[in-house]
Amino acid sequence: MTTRSDCEALDAIDPLAPIRDRFALPDRVIYLDGNSLGALPRHVPQRLAEVVERQWGVDRIRSWNVHGWTDLPLRVGERIARLIGAEPGHVLAADTTSINAYKAIDAARRLRPDRRAIVTDTSNFPTDVYVMRGIADDAGLDLRIVEPDAVVDALDKSVAVVALTEVDYRTGRRHDMAGITSAAHEVGALAVWDLAHSAGAFPVALDDVGADFAIGCGYKYLNGGPGAPAFIYVSPNHRGSFRNPITGWFGHAAPFEFSLEFVPAEGISRARVGTPHVLGLVALDAALDVFDEVDMGYVRAKSLALTDVFMDLVGGWMEVATPRDPERRGSQVSLRHTHAFPIVQALIAHGVVGDFRTPDIARFGFAPLYVRYVDVWDAAAALRKVIESGEWKDPQFLVRGEVT
Ligand SMILES: *Cc1c(COP(=O)(O)O)cnc(C)c1O
């Protein structure tokens, strides 16, 4: 069994250890919720303050041109592209994941106008499914929601689009993105991937697997801050043919011609809708600096090691919902317990921050850029204490906020 000194030894040789100092993390807290809201890189507040005070405060309207505000979605998109295996010019940072899901899935189904169905699975995040339901209802398509293991079998020539989240937000189970994408292509369907729990957690290879569209969050492992802009990827194959269903002026070929006739922009700019969220983009852009210093291969290796150690430490006395097979998991470990909610609250009182997902999941995200091996050990020890002492039974731990 891994000891605390084993963990200290692993930290001592961890090539990512110095990166932790780039983040603002309180001393006595073990933050295992970076899969929900990434920690703050220390240099972000100053960068934001400069933009607010100098660019907004002093340069004002000129900043659109002088400071390149207009192109921020493309520039930030290029930085994300590197992390998800896309060539520059195929990723845009804008809007929310939900809005991008709508744009991507609707664009995909329009590229297969003769097909009747959209396929997703029961493990998908609700917003993705709600968006698909709306698209399916409006377009008169069937929405087929199958078990995660039954996705490939559900693919046939009636399917226009298969839209999935690569890593299950509840269990951390990772889909075989390459396998499912090629199975979709074999029947002539398109594949749309939500990378909310992938981008920044491990290397993704969108171009290599031939994904058609992808979307993802800026505020999870990319650390862009609360409500950070999301991203959308459009495969080079669909660059000239996709239709963004929200035809706003920034997706126009020449927005400042103010023509009343919509002419779509070329390339990824066509995925744009309205005025860029400058402050959110500036924070995300700054946060991405940290990724310039790291090798995503190391990030993945560390993520697997952290999650392995945690599963080793708790697996004997907790039910682990996350697959042990490294190919099959993301960067989180989920535990099942009937009283997962108060257990997570009691752990938070001990300074170990995870979260709860209904109905019975205690979820721990291991963001490899700032979680240490000793944190894993200490979190497992605190969990054991909370369970063995029964302190989670205290009624104070049953109080639920709106966000769990
Ligand atoms: C976090 C998450 C979202 C969030 O979407 P927003 O529009 O940013 O609220 C969407 N999809 C998945 C799979 C997620 O994990």
The ligand as a MOL file (V3000), in Angstrom:
LIG
                    3D

  0  0  0     0  0            999 V3000
M  V30 BEGIN CTAB
M  V30 COUNTS 15 15 0 0 0
M  V30 BEGIN ATOM
M  V30 1 C -19.6540 21.4090 -17.4090 0
M  V30 2 C -20.3300 20.8530 -18.6260 0
M  V30 3 C -21.1410 21.6650 -19.4380 0
M  V30 4 C -21.4560 23.0780 -19.0110 0
M  V30 5 O -22.0750 23.8050 -20.0010 0
M  V30 6 P -22.2490 25.3840 -19.7980 0
M  V30 7 O -22.9810 25.8290 -20.9870 0
M  V30 8 O -20.8910 25.9540 -19.6190 0
M  V30 9 O -23.0170 25.6030 -18.5250 0
M  V30 10 C -21.6390 21.1250 -20.6100 0
M  V30 11 N -21.3820 19.8390 -20.9590 0
M  V30 12 C -20.6280 19.0370 -20.1840 0
M  V30 13 C -20.3510 17.6440 -20.5950 0
M  V30 14 C -20.0910 19.5090 -18.9850 0
M  V30 15 O -19.3730 18.7190 -18.2090 0
M  V30 END ATOM
M  V30 BEGIN BOND
M  V30 1 1 1 2
M  V30 2 1 2 3
M  V30 3 2 2 14
M  V30 4 1 3 4
M  V30 5 2 3 10
M  V30 6 1 4 5
M  V30 7 1 5 6
M  V30 8 2 6 7
M  V30 9 1 6 8
M  V30 10 1 6 9
M  V30 11 1 10 11
M  V30 12 2 11 12
M  V30 13 1 12 13
M  V30 14 1 12 14
M  V30 15 1 14 15
M  V30 END BOND
M  V30 END CTAB
M  END
